[in-house]
Amino acid sequence: MKHTYFGIGAYPVEFNRRIHGPYDPPAYTETDTPFGQVKIGMLPAWLSRRSLNPVAMSRAVSRGYWRWFHKYVAVRYMTAAPYVQFAVGLSAPFYCINYKA
């Protein structure tokens, strides 16, 4: 049995490799109202449903990575979009660091 610390690296309880096949994170996440569709009056309730523990945050980053990967990299005909996004993402921190120079 594999031991995990604080649930990091563990699959969800309902996942069974023999039944479901390869693991796909979006298939095992609960759906909620997207942030862009939240009304201002509903914002406190929406924020209270967010979990701020490190495991939940790492899972959110993982879901974001998988969405980006399947949209831009794992497609039949890949464009230059992931390379341009990487270059802009890499140059933005250096621009902020050297802003005063």
C-alpha positions, -999 to 999 in steps of 0.1 A, spaced: 0 0 0 14 34 -10 15 59 18 7 96 10 12 126 33 -19 148 38 -36 134 7 -9 148 -17 -5 125 -47 -36 104 -38 -64 97 -62 -100 105 -52 -117 77 -33 -143 70 -60 -115 64 -87 -110 28 -97 -84 23 -125 -99 -10 -137 -133 6 -142 -125 42 -152 -93 38 -171 -66 65 -171 -71 92 -145 -86 125 -158 -89 152 -131 -119 171 -145 -140 140 -144 -137 138 -106 -142 174 -96 -174 189 -83 -189 216 -106 -197 250 -92 -207 283 -107 -177 296 -127 -163 328 -113 -172 348 -144 -209 340 -138 -210 348 -101 -232 378 -92 -218 403 -67 -245 394 -41 -235 357 -44 -198 364 -41 -195 359 -3 -213 325 -5 -191 315 -35 -159 324 -16 -170 305 15 -173 273 -6 -136 276 -16 -112 255 5 -79 273 14 -59 243 25 -27 234 5 -41 202 -9 -72 220 -24 -49 247 -38 -26 222 -54 -56 204 -69 -68 237 -84 -34 243 -100 -35 208 -113 -69 213 -129 -58 245 -144 -27 229 -159 -48 200 -173 -72 224 -189 -44 244 -205 -26 213 -216 -56 198 -233 -66 231 -249 -32 241 -263 -7 212 -263 -25 179 -266 -44 188 -298 -42 173 -332 -26 203 -349 -6 223 -323 1 260 -330 27 283 -315 4 294 -287 20 274 -258 54 286 -268 43 323 -270 24 319 -236 56 305 -221 77 333 -234 53 360 -222 49 343 -189 87 341 -185 93 377 -196 66 392 -173 84 386 -140 117 398 -154 99 430 -166 85 435 -131 119 429 -115 137 454 -138 109 480 -140 129 507 -122 161 500 -140 
